[in-house]
Every structure is written in C-alpha cells, then in structure tokens.
Amino acid sequence: MGEKLERLNENIERIEALSQRLVAALGRKQPVRQALQAPDQDLFMKAAAAYMAEMVQNPSKILEQQVSYWGKALKHYIEAQEALRSGKFVAPADNTPKDRRFSNPLWQTHPYFNFIKQQYLLSSEAMQRAIDGLDHLDAKDKRRVEYFSRQIIDMFAPTNFLGTNPEALTRAVETDGDSLVKGLENLVHDIEANDGELLVTLADREAFKVGENLGTSPGQVVYRNRMFELIQYAPTTEKVHATPLIIFPPWINKFYILDLKPQNSLIKWIVDQGYTLFVVSWVNPDESYTDVGMDTYVEEGYLEALRVAREITGEDKVNVVGYCIAGTTLALTLALMEKRKDRSIRSATFFTTLTDFSDQGEVGVFLDDDFVDGIEREVGERGYLHSFFMSRTFSFLRSNDLVYGPAIRSYMMGEAPPAFDLLYWNGDSTNLPARMTVEYLRRLCQRDEFASGSFDLAGESLSLRGVKVPVCAIACETDHIAAWRSSFRGIAKMGSRDKTFILAESGHIAGIVNPPARRKYGYYISDAALDDPDTWRAGAARQEGSWWPRWEEWLRRRSGRMVPARAPGSAVHPPLCPAPGTYVLTDPDR
C-alpha cells in the first residue's frame, strides 16, 4: 500500500510539472486565420437552408427520418434496460455494423460501453441520412457538407474521450495511472515541438536518420542550384540502358519515400534493373522563395535537370517520371518543350498525377474560395505556405488513421510513437513557395486552365494536347489525393498516340511503393482505348503482384541499347557530396 501511495504522489508531481509546461507551450501558439481552420459559415447556412426547404416541400421525408432515428434509439434503450433488469451484467443484442474503432471486446460485452457505442452509431447513421437527403443543395456544396460533417461525427466518437474508452481506462487501472501521465508527457512534447499547435507525432523521430537508415542507396549529388540537387545513383550492374531515367518527386514531401529501405526502395530496384538513374531532391523553401512560381520549377528545375543529365551521360534523349504534383508540372514541361520543338524526352511516366482538375476528388473540399482565399493571404504575409498546413490537411483526409487513432494511442494509452519509416516520412513535410502555391490552387485546381488549353507559362499557352511523347500512367485505386478517375481523364486528353494506363491497388503511397517481393497488392491493365474510366476498369484484367515489372518492361523498350555502366558525375559535373545530399536534410523552420 505504501509503495502505491508513493507512486501516486510521484505521478501527481509529474502531472503538476507537465501541466506547467503545457500552459507555457500553449502560450507560444500563434493565432491562425479562421479561413485555414474551417470552411466559411456560408456553407453550413446553405445546408441549413436546404434542410428547411426539404421540411417545407417534403415534410413526410423529414418526419420519416426523425421517427426512424427515435424509434431505433428508444428500442435500443428499452433492450438495454431489459438486459439490466434480468440481473445479468450483459449487453443487449448488437446489430450495428462492424467498425474497427470498436474492436476492443468490452465495446461488445460491457453494457455501459456497448450502450454508448450503439447510441453513437445510431446517431451517426441518422445524421448521415439527413445529409444524404439534402436534395436542394448544390452537388459540390453537398460533397463539402458531407466531408466536414463526417469530421465532426468522427471527432465525437466515444473512443476519443477517456471516460468512454474502455481500453484506455483499463490501461490506466493496470498501470496505476502511469499510462495517463505518459500520455500527458506525449501531449506536452507534441505541443512544445509545434509551438503551441497540436500535431500528433506519428513515428519515433529518434529511430530514423535520413542517410543512415533511410535514403541509403549509394549515389552522388552531381549538380545543385537554388531549386534542387540532382542525385545520380551508383550502378549495380555491369551494363545499363543507354537512355538515362530522371525521377521528379513531389516537393510537397521529400524524395526518400522512393528509398525508405532496400527492401521497398523503388530507386534501388530501378538501378538493379540496369538503368542510369537520376533523382531530383527539391529545396525546402523559406521566405526568400516567395516569388518562385510554376515557371521557376519548370525552367530552373525540370529543364535544368534534363540538361545536366544529358551532359553527364552524353545522350540526346532521356526518360522521365513525375510523381503527384511533380507529374502535373512534368506535363506542363512536356507541353512547353513541344511548343519549343525540343525532342529530348523519349517517354514520360506519371505516378498518381492530376492534370485534369474538373473533378478534384476528396481533396476538392479544401479547394473552394474560402480556404484558397485564406491560403493566399497567409502566403502573402509569410512568403511561403508552412508545412504544418499541408500536413494537417492531408492527415484529416484520413482522420481516424492519421489523427484520432494515433492521438488515442499516444495521449490516452501512453504509448511511444512507433518506429515506422513511412509515418516518419509522412511527418517530414516541406514548405511551398508563395507564388507557386497560389498559381497551383487558382490556375490549375480551380480554373483547370491546363486541361482547357489556356495555361500560360514562359510565354506560351499550354494544353494537355501538347503532351505528345509516349506516356505510361500509374494511378491508385483508393487514392484520396489524386483520384484515379481524374488521373485517367487527364491522361486521356493528352496528345500522345502511345498511352498506357495502369491502375494499382491501394492508395497514394502504398500503391506506388509496392515492391515485387511483397506480393501484397495487384494491379489492373487493359489495351482498351482511354475513353471512359469506368468502362476501361470494367474491361481491365487484374494482375497479381507489383506493377513495377510491367512498367519496367514498358520502359525497357524505350531505353535503348546496353552500354557500360556509368559512375556518377563527369568532368564537367563532378560529384559534390554523397546521396541523399543536403537539401533533404534542411528545415528552414527549425
């Protein structure tokens, strides 16, 4: 008993010290403009007006929804009372749908927790039905109301609160409250690390170091300017294909997603297949990059990387890959090169790339004027968009997996963040230059200028039809950032007569980083014309395993003869430092 009391007193002292640190950390929080926190109130006013219109024009429909909800809730309440009246400590029958948030057996067997769970799911279903029934609301507004309402519903899940989370309460009892103290330590640490903002740490930051156990494929930085470092990887075969390959990764995150570890490194795998591989590592910009725009990325980034790779290898043509936003900008570059009659690209591959923004998918809920106006004002004052905003936005597209679940494990259960390389990379995000951010959001996402044939860049008016080189596109079936149907439509509008489309299973990252040895996800392919995405998908054949070998077969036919392997660099471009370089390690905000 004395030992438990001593432990309790120690925990109370720790809580007091942590509380003082928490208050101090919250005091450093800078005000964030409302436009970056939530949609404009007009959206919810429109939803309320649509609901009132439904009540006036179709009162029986609303009444039916209400009666259905109250009937189910009352029936469940009576069943719970009857179970208790029986004198047995059991929960009533539970016909609610399975939900992995409620996987702990106590949600099913304990009367108190089961009652809370069932009432929450019944209420969630009722709210969702009410939103689905807003027939008088514009389709785009309805999609946004559905998304933000779902965020509210998910936020109020009983799993997110200590008093209604049986797993967290059990852990607290088992550890004599130590789990709660450790959870508070984790909470304070996260708020301190983010200057008063709450951003859940997804992975153990001490478990990884880029260049030591992440991004370790051997290579050299062979060129550097203010926009990027160009890495040429060391060959692992005696001979390589003559035509070099350049990968342009997105500058929203860092390139080493393609080189996490040898077992799942696309970079290592490509080199092992006999290719001279260059990869661009973009700079992480600060306020001095405020006037960098899409044209800067094209002129000082893409075209410069192409020039250097050709000079080092002595080849007239190269193959290129663009991932996500880097694929979008690659398409702009290809259209510009077509206008300039530059024929130095032999083929282009697009990973999860949007070029037609007529349907923006899930991320489109953040692309209306309310958010974009706020972003424009933010970058106008700061000079760049801080990585915090992009990281938070993408996290809330999968809030149960990337926000609430990790928060429960860290703050309620007192668990240390896992040593998970993918989540470490996910938290290693980058800033975006001011002008480029506004151009991308306004001209591409909102006005869809490229697909409509009117994107002005470097003195030329560019169109998707201007992409004439052979193309291969890989989209991902459950991608929440670049919806595969939208990716399909963009590729379909390109002017190339040689197009291949591959639909990989899984999402934006797991669908791409899917090595053959894993044998986890398959893919779909078809020789049918790229007309309608659903028609194409219906006729596509599923293939087992990774799409990497199928793509490499496509690339091989466009990569020329075999030549002796090339060591990184040349007399004109000698190696500057080992891979992964210096830009990937810099964080201007720290």
VEXMARKE-687119 format. One record per residue (C-alpha): x, y, z; residue in one letter. Coordinates in steps of 0.001 Angstrom, whole numbers, padded with zeros to 6 digits, always signed. Layout:
# residues N
XYZA...
//
This chain:
# residues 590
+000000+000000+000000M+002827+002384+000883G+004507+001681-002456E+001305+002517-004366K+000866+005757-002394L+004448+006757-003119E+003904+006051-006800R+000692+008086-006781L+002473+011058-005209N+005238+010831-007780E+002671+010854-010590N+000896+013856-009077I+004209+015748-009002E+004867+014794-012635R+001387+015921-013645I+001919+019282-011929E+005227+019842-013734A+003768+018716-017052L+000762+020996-016600S+003073+023971-016168Q+004950+023015-019336R+001636+022581-021167L+000459+026069-020227V+003801+027541-021307A+003721+025667-024626A+000146+026731-025383L+001204+030306-024673G+003535+030163-027684R+000671+029345-030045K+000337+031913-032799Q-003140+032855-033984P-004159+031020-037159V-006528+032791-039516R-010029+031349-039401Q-010076+030683-043151A-007401+028000-042659L-009252+026320-039811Q-012690+025566-041238A-014962+026236-044210P-016832+029516-044433D-020036+029628-042386Q-021947+030208-045629D-021543+026504-046390L-023459+025489-043280F-026034+028224-043864M-026652+026720-047301K-027016+023275-045720A-029476+024613-043137A-031475+026378-045870A-031569+023155-047919A-032792+021232-044880Y-035540+023805-044244M-036549+023577-047902A-036855+019810-047526E-039038+020275-044439M-041373+022645-046288V-041568+020761-049576Q-041379+017192-048317N-042275+017095-044605P-043049+013385-044659S-039455+012627-045653K-038052+014554-042682I-040636+013064-040357L-039744+009573-041541E-036065+010207-040802Q-036844+011505-037327Q-039247+008687-036465V-036774+006102-037733S-033969+007505-035579Y-036014+007944-032409W-037583+004523-032902G-034192+002810-033140K-032733+004798-030241A-035753+004102-027989L-035826+000423-028928K-032155+000110-028041H-032699+001920-024735Y-035510-000484-023795I-033401-003502-024784E-030553-002234-022612A-032929-001739-019676Q-034342-005237-020114E-030832-006708-020150A-030043-004975-016860L-033413-005959-015341R-032565-009609-015964S-029939-009302-013267G-027165-010358-015614K-024329-007990-016443F-024664-008383-020216V-025238-006129-023211A-028361-006435-025384P-028278-007695-028955A-025988-005596-031121D-026718-005380-034851N-024670-002258-035547T-022116-002511-038373P-018566-003560-037602K-016198-000658-037006D-012514-001178-036231R-012558+001732-033788R-014650-000533-031547F-012556-003679-031802S-011958-003990-028046N-014247-006800-026739P-015646-004532-023999L-017471-002490-026625W-019461-005623-027365Q-019827-007233-023938T-019929-004446-021339H-023452-002930-021008P-022203+000632-020404Y-019715+000778-023264F-021976-001145-025611N-024844+001259-024917F-022637+004254-025710I-021308+002633-028860K-024722+001683-030205Q-026201+005124-029488Q-023229+006802-031194Y-023543+004642-034315L-027321+005136-034456L-026879+008899-034174S-024128+008871-036802S-026378+006944-039165E-029221+009411-038625A-027007+012423-039325M-025593+010796-042411Q-029080+010033-043725R-030135+013640-043150A-027126+014885-045115I-027695+012376-047901D-031252+013694-048201G-030278+017318-048888L-031595+017232-052438D-031846+021034-052691H-028123+021545-052119L-025651+022047-054973D-023635+018853-055622A-020285+020494-054839K-021602+022070-051636D-023184+018762-050667K-019864+016968-051032R-018242+019531-048738R-021059+019302-046172V-020724+015510-046198E-016963+015710-045615Y-016970+018303-042828F-019978+016722-041142S-018146+013411-041160R-015202+015160-039490Q-017495+016337-036686I-019083+012901-036338I-015677+011205-036186D-014367+013748-033694M-017180+012929-031244F-016631+009172-031358A-016619+007789-027786P-013204+006262-028448T-011756+009781-028474N-012628+010506-024832F-011021+008947-021781L-014255+008441-019833G-015800+006429-022666T-012784+004489-023888N-012608+001113-022112P-009164+000275-023443E-007635+003491-022108A-009405+003125-018748L-008244-000476-018419T-004663+000571-019180R-004878+003363-016583A-006031+000891-013900V-003405-001685-014843E-000592+000884-014647T-001880+002739-011571D-002354+005834-013732G+001152+005759-015179D-000220+005457-018730S-002113+008728-018288L+000993+010513-017074V+002997+009193-020026K+000149+010259-022283G+000301+013773-020858L+004067+013760-021442E+003470+012828-025088N+000850+015559-025430L+003094+018226-023935V+006006+017113-026118H+003923+017401-029302D+002592+020850-028403I+006085+022075-027475E+007537+020691-030716A+004931+022541-032795N+004989+025914-031000D+001611+025550-029352G-000139+023701-032188E-001372+020161-031650L+000079+017894-034308L+000286+014240-033301V+003708+012646-033682T+003106+009620-035881L+006533+007973-035653A+009519+007850-033350D+011658+010774-034533R+014777+009300-032925E+014501+005942-034681A+015429+007244-038126F+018017+009431-039740K+017977+010176-043444V+021198+008949-044976G+021809+006393-042225E+018759+004101-042163N+016523+005913-044671L+017509+007027-048158G+020665+004937-048180T+021019+003914-051837S+024587+004807-052907P+024941+007789-055185G+026310+011298-055546Q+024890+014778-055837V+026198+015829-059262V+024527+019231-059571Y+022991+021854-057320R+021193+025143-057858N+018799+027121-055679R+015857+024844-056627M+017207+021306-056398F+020056+018869-056007E+020418+016247-058725L+021434+012808-057423I+022937+010223-059746Q+022838+006742-058260Y+025761+004334-058415A+025213+001432-060834P+024831-002119-059559T+025074-003825-062963T+027977-004024-065416E+025865-002623-068223K+022987-000156-068289V+020451+001059-070813H+021786+003949-072834A+018846+006265-072160T+019007+007644-068622P+015968+007993-066377L+015137+011039-064230I+012569+010915-061415I+010900+014172-060350F+009324+013555-056926P+006741+015936-055413P+008112+018915-053492W+005220+018714-051009I+007221+015938-049311N+010765+014629-049659K+012065+012254-052297F+013179+009431-049997Y+009666+007942-049974I+011093+006123-053010L+014108+004949-050990D+012905+004175-047472L+014899+000966-047092K+016476-001513-049509P+013532-003948-049343Q+010982-001432-050652N+013183+001091-052457S+011966+001849-055976L+015234+003734-056513I+017353+000673-055691K+015087-001592-057736W+015360+000606-060841I+019158+000737-060547V+019245-003047-060123D+017345-003436-063416Q+020190-001738-065271G+019288+001950-065568Y+021292+005128-065092T+019041+006834-062588L+018895+010493-061609F+016546+011746-058888V+015739+015372-058105V+015831+016429-054439S+013928+019727-054174W+014900+022537-051829V+012707+023144-048769N+011845+026825-049339P+011705+029700-046892D+010506+033299-047278E+013292+034074-049777S+011460+031858-052295Y+008263+033919-052191T+008357+034791-055916D+009129+031250-057119V+006309+030081-059372G+005405+027153-061588M+007577+028666-064333D+010566+028654-061959T+010109+024966-061230Y+009936+024281-064970V+012841+026478-066120E+015241+026161-063179E+014103+022694-062155G+012918+020336-064868Y+014696+021775-067875L+017916+022256-065944E+017867+018678-064621A+017266+017390-068152L+020188+019431-069466R+022596+018198-066797V+021600+014530-067158A+022148+014702-070914R+025538+016379-070446E+026702+013767-067921I+025595+010760-069974T+026245+012182-073437G+022775+011075-074544E+020418+013185-076651D+017269+011835-075017K+016141+010884-071523V+013132+009163-069965N+011298+010946-067162V+008986+010167-064230V+006789+012654-062364G+005047+011835-059074Y+001908+013684-057904C+002344+017483-058267I+005702+016822-059910A+003806+014810-062539G+001448+017733-063126T+004412+020052-063619T+006159+017458-065775L+003139+017524-068100A+003423+021334-068272L+007128+020945-069074T+006409+018445-071846L+003795+020743-073390A+006270+023647-073256L+009011+021531-074848M+006597+020573-077623E+005972+024271-078299K+009736+024846-078417R+010248+021774-080622K+012545+020261-078005D+012614+016493-078671R+014926+015433-075835S+012283+013378-073972I+011840+009806-075185R+008988+008824-072814S+007218+010037-069672A+005733+008144-066736T+003205+009682-064361F+002672+008403-060818F-000694+009392-059254T-000847+012574-061305T-003712+015032-061819L-003722+017168-064948T-007496+017430-065417D-008984+019091-062330F-012631+019082-063420S-013248+016515-060656D-010882+017166-057770Q-011835+014135-055687G-011723+014135-051886E-009125+016881-051622V-011514+019158-053522G-013320+020026-050275V-010341+022277-049471F-010201+023973-052880L-013106+026420-052669D-012517+030149-052299D-012989+030135-048524D-009836+028061-047992F-007889+029306-051003V-008535+032973-050131D-007146+032250-046672G-004095+030492-048100I-003457+033401-050474E-003495+035876-047598R-001302+033583-045495E+001430+033171-048107V+001196+036859-048997G+002230+037716-045444E+004677+034869-044744R+006185+034351-048207G+005507+030611-048217Y+002935+028080-047070L+004193+026442-043889H+004418+022656-043992S+002068+022462-040997F-000971+023361-043107F-000362+020784-045830M+000446+018090-043284S-002721+018782-041314R-004887+018886-044448T-003697+015519-045747F-003970+013991-042267S-007617+014971-041970F-008404+013278-045263L-007772+010114-043234R-008510+011466-039757S-009262+008182-037970N-005971+006680-039178D-003713+009733-039013L-005221+011909-036260V-007582+010243-033782Y-006092+006753-033752G-002516+007968-033122P-003782+010508-030556A-005589+007784-028602I-002516+005553-028540R-000187+008402-027610S-002231+010562-025209Y-004638+008081-023598M-002694+004840-023712M+000680+006476-023056G+002374+004569-025858E+005507+005845-027535A+005146+006570-031274P+006122+003524-033347P+009396+003220-035249A+007603+003234-038619F+009585+004573-041579D+006572+005509-043721L+004985+007533-040911L+008346+009180-040204Y+008499+010320-043838W+004860+011442-043650N+005798+013823-040841G+008871+015169-042659D+006923+017585-044842S+008066+020736-046631T+007052+024345-047223N+005677+025642-050521L+006670+028939-052217P+004013+031670-052156A+003570+032362-055881R+003713+028696-056845M+001074+027817-054217T-001392+030423-055472V-000784+029553-059141E-001327+025875-058497Y-004519+026395-056491L-006058+029131-058637R-004967+028302-062174R-004775+024517-062071L-007099+023324-059306C-009836+025952-059523Q-009773+027168-063131R-008448+023954-064700D-006504+026033-067232E-004193+023260-068424F-006986+020866-069365A-008868+023707-071062S-005780+024642-073124G-005060+028062-071683S-002251+027699-069121F+000225+030484-069879D+003815+029696-068919L+007153+031049-070181A+005487+032975-072980G+003455+030030-074294E-000165+028942-073896S-000056+025287-072885L-002575+022476-073238S-002761+018817-072308L-002946+018098-076033R+000633+019330-076211G+001933+016244-074389V+002965+014154-077410K+005626+011744-076096V+004767+008114-075213P+003255+008047-071735V+002623+005467-069033C+000442+006445-066083A+000080+004639-062781I-002942+005640-060692A-004049+004099-057404C-007492+002670-056752E-008122+004175-053301T-006025+007331-053729D-007560+010117-051609H-005279+012830-053026I-005242+012112-056769A-008454+010232-057559A-007739+007611-060210W-010650+008554-062455R-009456+012144-062568S-005935+010940-063340S-007367+008760-066119F-009249+011686-067685R-006111+013804-067770G-004069+011101-069480I-006910+010534-071948A-006751+014202-073015K-003010+014132-073706M-001960+014314-077343G+000230+011221-077305S-000689+008343-079604R+001118+005898-077308D-000593+005699-073906K-000558+003006-071253T-002667+003220-068104F-002096+001016-065049I-004459+001025-062075L-002686-000145-058940A-004489-001369-055860E-004243+000604-052592S-003583+004318-052118G-001380+007296-052947H+001759+005894-051302I+001245+002160-050706A+000054+001698-054293G+003299+003155-055630I+005763+001804-053058V+004796-001809-053732N+007892-003938-054400P+007534-007273-056200P+008805-009281-053229A+005960-008082-051030R+003214-009726-053156R+000629-007586-051389K-001279-005530-053957Y-002150-006275-057554G-002995-004006-060477Y-005316-003689-063469Y-004343-003218-067089I-006184-003135-070409S-005447-002489-074077D-008772-000693-074462A-008911+002937-075555A-008715+005525-072791L-012224+006902-073179D-014370+006402-070086D-012639+005367-066825P-015418+003080-065592D-015738+001363-068974T-011966+000872-069030W-011997-000502-065474R-014821-002943-066264A-012782-004446-069093G-009388-004409-067371A-007741-007629-066219A-006401-007915-062698R-002775-008970-062398Q-001195-010418-059260E+001714-008664-057625G+003509-005391-058152S+003126-003253-061265W+006860-002457-061198W+007939-005286-063557P+005136-004463-066033R+006235-000811-066103W+009910-001765-066425E+009041-003889-069436E+007358-000812-070976W+010327+001407-070062L+012910-001069-071359R+011523-000837-074889R+012151+002908-074787R+015578+002897-073163S+017914+001932-075988G+020878-000385-076223R+023034-001602-073328M+026248+000334-072604V+028943+000093-069902P+027683+001257-066515A+028306+004916-065698R+029868+006135-062478A+028113+009206-061042P+029228+012580-062365G+031539+013729-065113S+034441+016105-065665A+032002+018986-066156V+029762+017886-063282H+031938+016218-060634P+030292+014728-057528P+029563+017342-054867L+028610+015118-051936C+027173+011637-051293P+023468+010866-051615A+020990+011726-050205P+022541+015203-050379G+021987+018279-048233T+018637+019724-049328Y+016704+016742-047970V+018152+017400-044518L+017334+021112-044277T+014344+022511-042417D+014165+026327-042638P+011648+026464-039780D+013983+024908-037214R
//
